[in-house]
Amino acid sequence: MHDAHLTDPLEYLYEELPPERMAEARRHLAECPDCRREIREIRETVKQYRQTPRPVPPEGLAERTARAAIGEADKGAVGLLRGRFPAPARAVPPPETAEQRQEKLEEDFKRLKDDFRA
């Protein structure tokens, strides 16, 4: 560490440094009150975090969230993205249903028959 302070205190605390760097860090901490204070503060912060009770979500939140997500998915991507992006220059028509496609084919076939007779 020489005269430099610890550059990776979390790696030191979690003992993720290579052995030679851990030894350097220990030597440095023995001589540096600033780094010892930083390590102490980090340990205290972690301790307080671990002691903080976890919030309990309101009853039914998971079901309501799932229902809302399914409802949005049913609207399709257009419903999810509406208002978030500018409208395309040319609107893309929605896909045809099988019935619409069948009607269109029958109309085309009738037109071809009529053209063939003429």
Contacts in CASP RR format, 6 or more apart in sequence:
PFRMAT RR
TARGET T0000
AUTHOR 0000-0000-0000
METHOD contacts of the structure
MODEL  1
MHDAHLTDPLEYLYEELPPERMAEARRHLAECPDCRREIREIRETVKQYR
QTPRPVPPEGLAERTARAAIGEADKGAVGLLRGRFPAPARAVPPPETAEQ
RQEKLEEDFKRLKDDFRA
1 24 0 8 1.000
1 25 0 8 1.000
1 27 0 8 1.000
1 28 0 8 1.000
4 28 0 8 1.000
5 28 0 8 1.000
5 32 0 8 1.000
5 34 0 8 1.000
5 35 0 8 1.000
5 38 0 8 1.000
6 12 0 8 1.000
6 25 0 8 1.000
6 28 0 8 1.000
6 29 0 8 1.000
6 32 0 8 1.000
6 35 0 8 1.000
6 38 0 8 1.000
6 39 0 8 1.000
8 17 0 8 1.000
9 35 0 8 1.000
9 38 0 8 1.000
9 39 0 8 1.000
9 42 0 8 1.000
10 16 0 8 1.000
10 42 0 8 1.000
11 17 0 8 1.000
12 22 0 8 1.000
12 25 0 8 1.000
12 39 0 8 1.000
13 39 0 8 1.000
13 42 0 8 1.000
13 43 0 8 1.000
13 46 0 8 1.000
15 22 0 8 1.000
17 25 0 8 1.000
28 35 0 8 1.000
29 35 0 8 1.000
29 36 0 8 1.000
29 39 0 8 1.000
72 79 0 8 1.000
72 80 0 8 1.000
73 80 0 8 1.000
96 104 0 8 1.000
END
